[in-house]
Amino acid sequence: MTSDVVAPAPETTAANGRGEVHSTAGLKALLIGSIGVVYGDIGTSPLYALREAVVAASGPSGTVDPAAVLGVVSLILWALIVVVTMKYVVILLRADNHGEGGTLALMALAQRAVSRGASTIVLLGIISGALFYGDAVITPALSVLSAIEGIKLVTSAFDPYVVPLTVLILLVLFAAQSRGTAHVAAFFGPIMCVWFAVIAIGAIIPVMKHPEVFLALNPVLAVSFMLHHGLIGFVTLGAVFLAVTGAEALYADLGHFGKRPIQTAWLSIVLPSLALNYLGQGALVIADPKAIENPFFLMFPDWALIPMVALATIATVIASQAVITGAYSLTQQAIQLGLLPRFEIRHTSESQFGQIYIPRINMLLFIAVVLLVVMFRSSSALASAYGISVTGTMVVTGMMGFVVVWKVWKWSPIAAAALIAPFLFLDLTFLAANLLKVLEGGWVPLALGSIVMLLMYTWRRGSRLLFEKSRKLEFPLADLVAMLEKRPPQRVPGTAVFLTSDPVSAPTALMHSLKHYKVLHEKNVILTIEAAPTPRVDPSERVRLEQVSNTFTKVTLRFGFMESPNVPKALAIARKLGWQFDIMSTSFFLSRRALKPAAHSGMPRWQDHLFIALSRTANDATDYFQIPSGRVVEVGTQVTI
């Protein structure tokens, strides 16, 4: 059953903000906070990235060639410089949607900037959003598993306990989500600062012993490696990409920290630490090819192994926390943009905006993550599954970025293409290299992404068909009001609010109320809730009033895609606009639709059933819009689709 009352918002003028610091917190606090939240994923990539890339470069022989190691380190360093620094830190952080970043924020920005092709932009947003869920599943599994595997270097007796211990940590992590992250988030930044300091310091001795590793700073080595290694070089490129996974978080968390703290943290702390660590691992493997077993942990002395495993575990939990929180935020945006049904959203902090918890998403993520750990059982096996979802998201982000540079920034198409094409070519190359690993595990994010894409597409398409069919069946509101003014039914005191997604037609709940009760309230409000294509809506623009007649008023409430709709709070604003609103003398009428498949709906029969199943999972409109349940009257109707 569904009571879909969110209407599409009218197009607004695209803003071209700059994602500056828009918080009262100081730059230093935001900088440390961004290190904890934004850089957890990319900051823990050294645990496995260089190992997997060198193993791939070794080919079938398994022989570690020092020249190949230098080529791999050079590829990793220049991937960090080109993909992360130039594409994300320098360019995409400027493409903000009223201060917000992320794939769906970029979609909304690009969508309202084009007059034609908006449906293609939405499709790109659906693809990138779906692939992000694949990333959200693989990151916790791979990160925690790779950290726990360091225990095996202490003694092989721990080997059988790696998977159970990983599952236990993940269980605790997901169980703690319902309590919110507001309290522990304060520790994320300082812990990750310690992490980056330690991984940089640990690399100093190996680099001093083998300073020739600094030759990897020359991009010629990276190009030479690719030219001379053929298919093996291409396969290696897929593993090299593991070093830049997490770059999307830079853009997605723009709204939480602002552009300057994210840029400053990357250039002054994160990039130097990562570069030094990869150089240290490369120097260690050049000196001792056997160290390729686990070059990250073998950089440290024996006495430091257990503390490093503990620190790595904490860092990977923080990295996992960031991507889980990202999945919640993406889901909230997708719901507001009409890509997913309403799910229950709980706010876990009264003081910090955006601290949310979605029980259904949390449970699905936990099940999927544990299944991956149990199926693959090692970080090396799981690394093959990583990369496709992230590279796919980056390709789509590049495409939408071109639209924004062209249409929003008002560059010429040639100039926009000249800026974006090199990055898009690199992203497509990385994607092609990762696609070689489909049979080894790359099918996992593709399967997950395909499922989410199907769900999003079905929900969006079914909702549109339902809206169009309902409009054909419903009576024009203007005609109904004119009839009621001429021949008014019996009046009852109080205010009736009728929620509808179509303010032009008479709400089904109103028609049923007149049919069965044969009465009309003294004041009647036709309430429409719009999802704006901006992250947030200014309170002054929240409410729009339109007097239809003496007894009927149209009220439109607008909420951004980063906001949770709160109808009573929004209606309180209407008092300032002259509407006398008293929640205790107001009844809210909602129509609850029971859907049945029609013979010819515009969708295949299986998709009809999928849409109906999705509508049944939708959270109750009363809870979602935070309307007091004691003031709600629901009217049931049956609709075929």
Secondary structure per residue as TSV (DSSP state, phi and psi in degrees):
chain	resnum	aa	ss	phi	psi
A	1	M	-	360.0	150.5
A	2	T	B	-142.5	150.4
A	3	S	-	-134.5	70.1
A	4	D	-	-75.8	107.0
A	5	V	-	-121.8	16.1
A	6	V	E	-97.0	124.5
A	7	A	E	-99.4	152.2
A	8	P	E	-67.1	140.9
A	9	A	-	-82.9	149.8
A	10	P	-	-66.4	154.2
A	11	E	-	-68.3	141.6
A	12	T	-	-120.6	168.2
A	13	T	-	-69.4	132.1
A	14	A	-	-68.8	135.3
A	15	A	-	-97.0	152.0
A	16	N	-	-127.5	70.2
A	17	G	B	-73.6	-174.5
A	18	R	-	-126.8	12.7
A	19	G	-	59.4	33.4
A	20	E	-	-70.3	170.6
A	21	V	-	-61.4	115.4
A	22	H	-	-119.5	41.8
A	23	S	S	-128.3	156.7
A	24	T	S	-77.4	-15.0
A	25	A	S	-66.5	149.8
A	26	G	-	-71.8	164.6
A	27	L	H	-59.1	-40.3
A	28	K	H	-63.5	-45.4
A	29	A	H	-64.2	-40.9
A	30	L	H	-67.8	-36.8
A	31	L	H	-62.5	-47.4
A	32	I	H	-66.0	-39.9
A	33	G	H	-62.5	-40.5
A	34	S	H	-65.9	-33.8
A	35	I	H	-63.2	-36.6
A	36	G	H	-74.7	-38.2
A	37	V	H	-96.3	-47.6
A	38	V	T	-74.8	-39.0
A	39	Y	S	-104.7	14.6
A	40	G	H	-63.5	-45.1
A	41	D	H	-68.0	-54.9
A	42	I	H	-68.0	-26.1
A	43	G	H	-73.1	-21.8
A	44	T	T	-100.0	1.7
A	45	S	G	-60.9	-31.7
A	46	P	G	-58.8	-18.3
A	47	L	G	-59.8	-28.9
A	48	Y	T	-139.7	-18.7
A	49	A	H	-62.6	-53.8
A	50	L	H	-66.6	-39.0
A	51	R	H	-56.8	-49.8
A	52	E	H	-66.0	-37.4
A	53	A	H	-68.6	-42.0
A	54	V	H	-69.1	-39.8
A	55	V	H	-60.3	-42.1
A	56	A	H	-64.9	-39.1
A	57	A	H	-69.8	-23.9
A	58	S	H	-69.7	-22.3
A	59	G	T	70.0	-164.4
A	60	P	T	-63.3	-28.2
A	61	S	T	-70.6	-30.7
A	62	G	T	78.1	7.5
A	63	T	-	-82.8	127.3
A	64	V	-	-87.9	113.7
A	65	D	-	-97.4	124.6
A	66	P	H	-54.7	-38.1
A	67	A	H	-65.0	-38.1
A	68	A	H	-67.0	-37.1
A	69	V	H	-62.1	-43.9
A	70	L	H	-61.3	-40.4
A	71	G	H	-62.7	-41.6
A	72	V	H	-65.9	-45.8
A	73	V	H	-61.0	-40.6
A	74	S	H	-62.9	-42.6
A	75	L	H	-59.8	-43.2
A	76	I	H	-64.5	-46.9
A	77	L	H	-62.3	-42.3
A	78	W	H	-77.3	-24.4
A	79	A	H	-65.5	-40.7
A	80	L	I	-64.6	-38.4
A	81	I	I	-73.2	-47.0
A	82	V	I	-77.9	-53.7
A	83	V	I	-71.6	-52.3
A	84	V	I	-79.1	-55.1
A	85	T	I	-68.0	-54.1
A	86	M	I	-75.9	-48.1
A	87	K	I	-71.9	-50.4
A	88	Y	I	-88.6	-53.2
A	89	V	I	-68.3	-40.8
A	90	V	I	-86.7	-43.8
A	91	I	I	-99.2	-61.0
A	92	L	G	-67.9	-26.5
A	93	L	G	-63.8	-17.1
A	94	R	G	-83.4	-17.3
A	95	A	-	-92.3	68.2
A	96	D	B	-99.1	152.4
A	97	N	B	-102.9	90.9
A	98	H	T	52.9	44.3
A	99	G	T	91.4	-11.3
A	100	E	B	-100.7	147.4
A	101	G	-	-121.0	-171.1
A	102	G	S	105.6	162.1
A	103	T	H	-63.3	-40.5
A	104	L	H	-77.5	-30.4
A	105	A	H	-65.6	-40.3
A	106	L	H	-66.2	-38.8
A	107	M	H	-59.9	-47.6
A	108	A	H	-63.5	-37.7
A	109	L	H	-66.7	-45.9
A	110	A	H	-69.4	-36.7
A	111	Q	H	-62.2	-43.8
A	112	R	T	-85.0	-2.6
A	113	A	T	-91.8	-11.6
A	114	V	-	-111.0	142.3
A	115	S	S	-86.3	-33.1
A	116	R	S	-123.1	153.4
A	117	G	-	85.0	13.9
A	118	A	H	-62.4	-35.0
A	119	S	H	-65.8	-33.2
A	120	T	H	-66.6	-40.1
A	121	I	H	-62.1	-42.7
A	122	V	H	-62.2	-41.2
A	123	L	H	-61.2	-41.9
A	124	L	H	-62.4	-41.4
A	125	G	H	-62.5	-41.1
A	126	I	H	-62.7	-43.2
A	127	I	H	-62.2	-49.8
A	128	S	H	-67.2	-38.3
A	129	G	H	-63.8	-41.5
A	130	A	H	-64.9	-41.9
A	131	L	H	-66.7	-29.9
A	132	F	H	-61.4	-36.6
A	133	Y	H	-63.0	-34.6
A	134	G	H	-61.8	-42.2
A	135	D	H	-62.9	-41.3
A	136	A	H	-65.6	-24.6
A	137	V	H	-83.8	-42.7
A	138	I	H	-77.1	-36.8
A	139	T	H	-56.9	-51.2
A	140	P	H	-62.1	-40.1
A	141	A	H	-63.4	-50.4
A	142	L	H	-69.0	-44.0
A	143	S	H	-64.6	-51.5
A	144	V	H	-66.5	-40.6
A	145	L	H	-62.2	-42.6
A	146	S	H	-67.0	-32.3
A	147	A	H	-71.3	-45.3
A	148	I	H	-66.0	-29.1
A	149	E	G	-62.9	-19.5
A	150	G	G	-61.3	-23.1
A	151	I	G	-61.1	-32.1
A	152	K	G	-62.5	-23.1
A	153	L	G	-73.6	-24.3
A	154	V	T	-70.7	-51.3
A	155	T	-	-159.4	140.4
A	156	S	G	-67.5	-11.9
A	157	A	G	-63.0	-22.1
A	158	F	G	-79.8	-10.4
A	159	D	G	-51.0	-47.1
A	160	P	G	-67.0	-15.5
A	161	Y	G	-96.4	-2.7
A	162	V	H	-61.6	-51.8
A	163	V	H	-66.6	-48.9
A	164	P	H	-58.7	-39.5
A	165	L	H	-67.2	-38.6
A	166	T	H	-61.4	-45.8
A	167	V	H	-63.0	-38.9
A	168	L	H	-63.9	-44.6
A	169	I	H	-63.2	-41.9
A	170	L	H	-64.7	-37.4
A	171	L	H	-61.2	-46.4
A	172	V	H	-63.7	-41.8
A	173	L	H	-60.5	-49.2
A	174	F	H	-73.3	-31.3
A	175	A	H	-67.8	-29.7
A	176	A	G	-79.2	-9.9
A	177	Q	G	-61.7	-35.5
A	178	S	G	-65.2	-20.3
A	179	R	G	-83.2	-11.5
A	180	G	-	86.4	162.5
A	181	T	S	-109.8	6.1
A	182	A	H	-58.6	-40.3
A	183	H	H	-75.7	-42.5
A	184	V	H	-82.5	-20.3
A	185	A	H	-60.2	-27.7
A	186	A	H	-63.4	-25.7
A	187	F	H	-90.2	-15.0
A	188	F	H	-58.6	-50.0
A	189	G	H	-58.5	-56.1
A	190	P	H	-58.0	-39.9
A	191	I	H	-63.8	-44.0
A	192	M	H	-69.6	-28.5
A	193	C	H	-64.1	-43.4
A	194	V	H	-60.9	-43.7
A	195	W	H	-57.7	-49.3
A	196	F	H	-66.1	-36.1
A	197	A	H	-64.8	-44.1
A	198	V	H	-66.8	-43.9
A	199	I	H	-69.0	-25.9
A	200	A	H	-75.8	-44.5
A	201	I	H	-64.2	-40.8
A	202	G	T	-61.4	-23.2
A	203	A	T	-87.3	-11.8
A	204	I	H	-63.4	-47.9
A	205	I	H	-63.0	-49.8
A	206	P	H	-58.7	-38.2
A	207	V	H	-67.3	-39.7
A	208	M	H	-65.8	-34.1
A	209	K	H	-72.7	-31.1
A	210	H	-	-133.6	72.0
A	211	P	G	-65.0	-14.1
A	212	E	G	-61.3	-14.9
A	213	V	G	-64.1	-21.5
A	214	F	G	-65.7	-13.9
A	215	L	G	-60.9	-22.6
A	216	A	G	-64.2	-16.4
A	217	L	G	-69.0	-15.1
A	218	N	S	-82.1	117.3
A	219	P	H	-63.7	-18.1
A	220	V	H	-60.1	-35.1
A	221	L	H	-63.5	-40.3
A	222	A	H	-64.5	-45.1
A	223	V	H	-65.8	-43.2
A	224	S	H	-61.0	-40.8
A	225	F	H	-60.4	-46.1
A	226	M	H	-64.8	-39.0
A	227	L	H	-70.5	-31.8
A	228	H	H	-98.6	-3.2
A	229	H	H	-114.7	0.5
A	230	G	H	53.8	-128.4
A	231	L	H	-63.7	-37.4
A	232	I	H	-62.0	-38.8
A	233	G	H	-62.6	-38.8
A	234	F	H	-67.1	-42.6
A	235	V	H	-63.3	-40.7
A	236	T	H	-60.8	-36.5
A	237	L	H	-59.4	-36.2
A	238	G	H	-62.1	-37.2
A	239	A	H	-75.8	-35.4
A	240	V	H	-58.8	-33.9
A	241	F	G	-61.1	-23.3
A	242	L	G	-56.3	-25.4
A	243	A	G	-72.2	-20.5
A	244	V	G	-110.9	5.3
A	245	T	T	-63.3	136.7
A	246	G	T	105.9	-7.3
A	247	A	H	-64.3	-31.0
A	248	E	H	-61.2	-28.9
A	249	A	H	-62.7	-30.0
A	250	L	H	-53.9	-45.7
A	251	Y	H	-80.5	-40.4
A	252	A	H	-64.4	-33.4
A	253	D	T	-95.5	14.8
A	254	L	H	-56.0	-41.2
A	255	G	H	-67.7	-24.8
A	256	H	H	-81.7	-32.5
A	257	F	H	-122.4	-21.4
A	258	G	-	87.7	165.0
A	259	K	H	-69.4	-47.2
A	260	R	H	-61.8	-48.2
A	261	P	H	-60.5	-39.3
A	262	I	H	-66.1	-43.9
A	263	Q	H	-66.1	-44.9
A	264	T	H	-63.8	-43.4
A	265	A	H	-61.5	-42.0
A	266	W	I	-66.5	-49.1
A	267	L	I	-74.0	-31.9
A	268	S	I	-96.2	-26.9
A	269	I	I	-123.6	-56.0
A	270	V	I	-69.2	-53.6
A	271	L	H	-60.4	-47.6
A	272	P	H	-59.6	-40.6
A	273	S	H	-65.5	-44.9
A	274	L	H	-64.3	-45.1
A	275	A	H	-60.5	-44.8
A	276	L	H	-64.6	-39.5
A	277	N	H	-64.6	-44.7
A	278	Y	H	-64.7	-37.3
A	279	L	H	-63.0	-41.5
A	280	G	H	-63.5	-44.3
A	281	Q	H	-63.0	-40.5
A	282	G	H	-62.5	-43.5
A	283	A	H	-61.7	-40.1
A	284	L	H	-64.5	-43.4
A	285	V	H	-70.6	-33.7
A	286	I	H	-63.7	-41.4
A	287	A	H	-71.1	-38.8
A	288	D	-	-140.9	95.9
A	289	P	G	-56.6	-24.7
A	290	K	G	-68.4	-19.0
A	291	A	G	-66.8	-9.2
A	292	I	G	-62.9	-14.5
A	293	E	G	-54.4	-43.6
A	294	N	S	-164.7	74.2
A	295	P	H	-62.7	-27.2
A	296	F	H	-63.0	-55.4
A	297	F	H	-73.3	-28.7
A	298	L	H	-73.7	-9.8
A	299	M	T	-68.2	-22.4
A	300	F	S	-98.9	150.3
A	301	P	-	-64.8	161.7
A	302	D	G	-56.8	-39.6
A	303	W	G	-66.5	-21.2
A	304	A	G	-93.9	-2.4
A	305	L	H	-61.1	-51.5
A	306	I	H	-64.5	-46.2
A	307	P	H	-58.7	-36.4
A	308	M	H	-69.1	-38.0
A	309	V	H	-62.8	-42.0
A	310	A	H	-63.1	-46.0
A	311	L	H	-64.6	-40.7
A	312	A	H	-64.0	-38.3
A	313	T	H	-63.6	-44.2
A	314	I	H	-62.7	-43.0
A	315	A	H	-63.7	-39.7
A	316	T	H	-72.2	-31.1
A	317	V	H	-65.5	-40.9
A	318	I	H	-63.4	-42.8
A	319	A	H	-60.7	-41.9
A	320	S	H	-66.2	-40.4
A	321	Q	H	-59.3	-41.9
A	322	A	H	-62.9	-41.5
A	323	V	H	-76.1	-30.7
A	324	I	H	-66.7	-46.3
A	325	T	H	-59.9	-38.2
A	326	G	H	-61.6	-37.1
A	327	A	H	-66.0	-37.7
A	328	Y	H	-63.2	-47.3
A	329	S	H	-63.0	-42.0
A	330	L	H	-63.1	-40.2
A	331	T	H	-63.7	-43.9
A	332	Q	H	-60.0	-43.7
A	333	Q	H	-63.7	-42.8
A	334	A	H	-63.0	-37.7
A	335	I	H	-64.4	-47.7
A	336	Q	H	-65.5	-31.1
A	337	L	T	-87.4	3.8
A	338	G	T	78.5	24.0
A	339	L	S	-98.5	-14.6
A	340	L	S	-141.0	154.0
A	341	P	-	-67.6	164.1
A	342	R	-	-67.0	124.2
A	343	F	-	-109.3	156.4
A	344	E	-	-64.9	126.3
A	345	I	-	-119.4	120.8
A	346	R	E	-107.2	135.3
A	347	H	E	-92.2	125.3
A	348	T	-	-101.1	-1.0
A	349	S	-	-141.1	133.3
A	350	E	S	-81.6	-23.8
A	351	S	S	-100.1	-29.6
A	352	Q	S	-104.4	120.3
A	353	F	T	-71.1	143.0
A	354	G	T	91.8	-5.0
A	355	Q	-	-81.7	96.5
A	356	I	E	-126.4	163.3
A	357	Y	E	-140.7	127.7
A	358	I	-	-117.3	101.0
A	359	P	H	-53.5	-42.9
A	360	R	H	-66.6	-42.2
A	361	I	H	-66.3	-39.5
A	362	N	H	-59.9	-45.6
A	363	M	H	-65.6	-44.2
A	364	L	H	-64.3	-41.1
A	365	L	H	-62.9	-44.6
A	366	F	H	-60.7	-46.7
A	367	I	H	-60.6	-45.4
A	368	A	H	-65.4	-41.4
A	369	V	H	-64.3	-46.9
A	370	V	H	-63.4	-40.2
A	371	L	H	-59.0	-41.6
A	372	L	H	-64.0	-44.4
A	373	V	H	-61.3	-44.4
A	374	V	H	-69.6	-36.3
A	375	M	H	-71.2	-46.2
A	376	F	H	-93.2	-34.9
A	377	R	-	66.0	-6.0
A	378	S	S	-149.8	153.3
A	379	S	H	-69.3	-31.0
A	380	S	H	-64.1	-43.2
A	381	A	H	-67.8	-38.1
A	382	L	H	-74.1	-26.8
A	383	A	H	-60.5	-28.7
A	384	S	T	-66.1	-28.0
A	385	A	T	-81.2	-15.0
A	386	Y	S	-87.2	159.2
A	387	G	S	105.7	-44.7
A	388	I	H	-62.8	-45.3
A	389	S	H	-64.4	-40.0
A	390	V	H	-72.4	-43.3
A	391	T	H	-65.2	-38.9
A	392	G	H	-60.2	-44.4
A	393	T	H	-62.1	-40.7
A	394	M	H	-66.0	-38.2
A	395	V	H	-62.1	-47.0
A	396	V	H	-65.2	-40.7
A	397	T	H	-60.2	-40.1
A	398	G	H	-62.5	-41.8
A	399	M	H	-63.1	-46.9
A	400	M	H	-69.4	-31.5
A	401	G	H	-61.8	-38.1
A	402	F	H	-59.8	-44.3
A	403	V	H	-61.4	-42.8
A	404	V	I	-65.6	-44.7
A	405	V	I	-61.8	-39.6
A	406	W	I	-74.3	-53.3
A	407	K	I	-88.5	-37.6
A	408	V	I	-89.5	-45.2
A	409	W	S	-80.8	-9.2
A	410	K	-	65.7	33.3
A	411	W	-	-80.5	159.4
A	412	S	-	-69.9	152.0
A	413	P	H	-57.4	-34.6
A	414	I	H	-68.1	-44.0
A	415	A	H	-65.4	-41.4
A	416	A	H	-63.2	-41.9
A	417	A	H	-65.6	-39.8
A	418	A	H	-62.5	-34.1
A	419	L	H	-74.7	-45.2
A	420	I	H	-89.8	-33.1
A	421	A	H	-53.9	-44.8
A	422	P	H	-59.4	-40.9
A	423	F	H	-68.9	-39.6
A	424	L	H	-64.3	-40.3
A	425	F	H	-61.4	-43.3
A	426	L	H	-65.2	-42.7
A	427	D	H	-62.6	-41.9
A	428	L	H	-65.4	-36.2
A	429	T	H	-64.5	-45.3
A	430	F	H	-61.1	-41.5
A	431	L	H	-62.5	-45.4
A	432	A	H	-60.5	-41.0
A	433	A	H	-64.8	-38.4
A	434	N	H	-72.8	-29.0
A	435	L	H	-65.3	-19.8
A	436	L	T	-64.8	-18.1
A	437	K	T	-98.8	17.1
A	438	V	I	-57.8	-47.5
A	439	L	I	-72.1	-24.0
A	440	E	I	-82.8	-6.4
A	441	G	I	147.2	-11.6
A	442	G	I	-65.3	-15.2
A	443	W	H	-66.0	-22.3
A	444	V	H	-62.8	-57.1
A	445	P	H	-65.2	-31.5
A	446	L	H	-64.5	-42.1
A	447	A	H	-65.8	-45.6
A	448	L	H	-62.1	-45.7
A	449	G	H	-63.3	-39.7
A	450	S	H	-63.5	-40.7
A	451	I	H	-63.2	-46.9
A	452	V	H	-66.0	-39.4
A	453	M	H	-59.9	-43.9
A	454	L	H	-61.7	-43.2
A	455	L	H	-64.3	-45.7
A	456	M	H	-63.8	-45.5
A	457	Y	H	-64.2	-43.0
A	458	T	H	-63.3	-43.1
A	459	W	H	-65.5	-43.9
A	460	R	H	-65.8	-45.1
A	461	R	H	-68.3	-44.7
A	462	G	H	-62.9	-40.0
A	463	S	H	-63.7	-40.3
A	464	R	H	-66.2	-43.8
A	465	L	H	-62.8	-40.0
A	466	L	H	-64.9	-41.4
A	467	F	H	-61.8	-46.4
A	468	E	H	-65.0	-40.5
A	469	K	H	-68.0	-41.2
A	470	S	H	-62.8	-39.8
A	471	R	H	-62.7	-38.3
A	472	K	H	-65.8	-34.8
A	473	L	H	-83.7	-23.4
A	474	E	S	-86.8	159.8
A	475	F	-	-90.3	136.3
A	476	P	B	-57.3	132.2
A	477	L	H	-62.7	-42.3
A	478	A	H	-59.4	-41.2
A	479	D	H	-66.2	-40.9
A	480	L	H	-64.6	-44.2
A	481	V	H	-61.5	-41.8
A	482	A	H	-61.5	-41.7
A	483	M	H	-63.9	-43.2
A	484	L	H	-70.2	-29.8
A	485	E	H	-70.7	-35.9
A	486	K	H	-72.4	-46.1
A	487	R	S	-126.5	78.0
A	488	P	-	-70.3	137.7
A	489	P	-	-77.2	-177.9
A	490	Q	E	-64.9	137.4
A	491	R	E	-96.5	145.8
A	492	V	E	-124.9	148.2
A	493	P	E	-67.8	157.5
A	494	G	E	106.5	-176.0
A	495	T	E	-120.7	135.5
A	496	A	E	-113.0	127.9
A	497	V	E	-110.5	120.7
A	498	F	E	-107.5	115.2
A	499	L	E	-83.2	135.2
A	500	T	-	-152.1	153.1
A	501	S	S	-93.1	-8.3
A	502	D	-	-129.2	95.1
A	503	P	T	-69.7	-10.1
A	504	V	T	-79.0	-32.2
A	505	S	B	-100.6	155.4
A	506	A	-	-69.8	128.2
A	507	P	-	-58.1	142.6
A	508	T	H	-57.9	-38.8
A	509	A	H	-63.5	-36.3
A	510	L	H	-66.9	-44.6
A	511	M	H	-61.4	-43.0
A	512	H	H	-68.9	-35.6
A	513	S	H	-63.1	-44.6
A	514	L	H	-65.8	-37.9
A	515	K	H	-67.9	-43.9
A	516	H	H	-92.3	-41.2
A	517	Y	H	-93.2	-25.1
A	518	K	-	56.9	33.7
A	519	V	E	-134.7	163.5
A	520	L	E	-137.0	136.7
A	521	H	E	-69.7	160.4
A	522	E	E	-60.8	-40.3
A	523	K	E	-124.9	134.2
A	524	N	E	-129.4	131.5
A	525	V	E	-119.6	126.8
A	526	I	E	-95.6	107.4
A	527	L	E	-104.1	123.5
A	528	T	E	-118.7	136.0
A	529	I	E	-111.0	119.7
A	530	E	E	-103.5	141.0
A	531	A	E	-95.1	110.4
A	532	A	-	-76.3	151.5
A	533	P	S	-81.4	18.7
A	534	T	S	-117.0	157.2
A	535	P	S	-61.2	-43.1
A	536	R	-	-139.4	157.9
A	537	V	-	-115.8	132.6
A	538	D	-	-62.2	137.1
A	539	P	G	-52.5	-31.1
A	540	S	G	-68.8	-19.7
A	541	E	G	-107.5	7.7
A	542	R	S	-68.0	-40.2
A	543	V	E	-117.4	135.1
A	544	R	E	-123.9	129.0
A	545	L	E	-112.5	140.4
A	546	E	E	-142.1	115.2
A	547	Q	E	-78.1	117.4
A	548	V	-	-88.9	-42.8
A	549	S	S	-156.7	-171.5
A	550	N	S	-64.3	-29.1
A	551	T	S	-111.0	-9.3
A	552	F	E	-120.7	134.6
A	553	T	E	-132.7	137.9
A	554	K	E	-96.0	129.1
A	555	V	E	-123.8	128.8
A	556	T	E	-116.3	126.1
A	557	L	E	-109.3	133.4
A	558	R	E	-116.2	132.4
A	559	F	E	-129.3	140.5
A	560	G	-	-75.6	166.0
A	561	F	T	-75.5	-5.4
A	562	M	T	-101.5	3.8
A	563	E	S	-106.6	152.1
A	564	S	-	-97.1	121.3
A	565	P	-	-62.9	129.3
A	566	N	-	-128.0	97.5
A	567	V	H	-63.9	-49.9
A	568	P	H	-57.1	-41.7
A	569	K	H	-63.8	-42.7
A	570	A	H	-66.2	-38.8
A	571	L	H	-68.4	-26.1
A	572	A	H	-62.8	-30.5
A	573	I	H	-64.4	-31.0
A	574	A	H	-64.0	-21.0
A	575	R	G	-60.0	-38.1
A	576	K	G	-67.8	-20.6
A	577	L	G	-93.7	5.4
A	578	G	T	105.9	-5.0
A	579	W	-	-89.5	121.1
A	580	Q	-	-79.0	99.3
A	581	F	-	-109.0	122.4
A	582	D	-	-127.0	111.9
A	583	I	G	-59.2	-30.8
A	584	M	G	-78.1	-14.3
A	585	S	G	-115.4	22.5
A	586	T	E	-118.5	136.1
A	587	S	E	-113.3	135.2
A	588	F	E	-101.8	125.1
A	589	F	E	-107.3	122.3
A	590	L	E	-119.7	141.2
A	591	S	E	-96.8	125.2
A	592	R	E	-104.9	116.0
A	593	R	E	-93.8	132.2
A	594	A	E	-98.8	115.3
A	595	L	E	-91.7	142.4
A	596	K	E	-134.5	143.6
A	597	P	-	-68.2	138.0
A	598	A	-	-98.0	164.2
A	599	A	S	-65.4	-41.5
A	600	H	S	-131.6	96.6
A	601	S	-	-104.4	-15.7
A	602	G	S	100.2	-9.1
A	603	M	S	-126.1	155.9
A	604	P	-	-60.1	156.3
A	605	R	H	-58.1	-42.3
A	606	W	H	-62.1	-34.2
A	607	Q	H	-74.0	-32.5
A	608	D	H	-57.1	-49.6
A	609	H	H	-64.1	-37.4
A	610	L	H	-65.3	-43.3
A	611	F	H	-62.7	-42.1
A	612	I	H	-63.6	-40.7
A	613	A	H	-63.5	-41.6
A	614	L	H	-63.9	-40.4
A	615	S	H	-63.9	-30.8
A	616	R	H	-73.2	-23.0
A	617	T	H	-83.3	-12.4
A	618	A	S	-61.9	139.5
A	619	N	-	-67.2	150.3
A	620	D	-	-58.1	134.5
A	621	A	H	-59.8	-33.2
A	622	T	H	-58.9	-47.0
A	623	D	H	-71.2	-44.2
A	624	Y	H	-61.9	-41.3
A	625	F	T	-91.1	5.4
A	626	Q	T	58.0	41.1
A	627	I	-	-89.1	134.9
A	628	P	-	-56.9	122.5
A	629	S	G	-61.4	-27.3
A	630	G	G	-71.7	-11.1
A	631	R	G	-105.6	8.7
A	632	V	E	-105.7	136.3
A	633	V	E	-120.4	122.6
A	634	E	E	-104.9	134.2
A	635	V	E	-115.5	122.4
A	636	G	E	-86.3	137.6
A	637	T	E	-136.9	156.0
A	638	Q	E	-112.5	127.3
A	639	V	E	-128.0	136.3
A	640	T	E	-95.8	141.5
A	641	I	-	-140.8	360.0
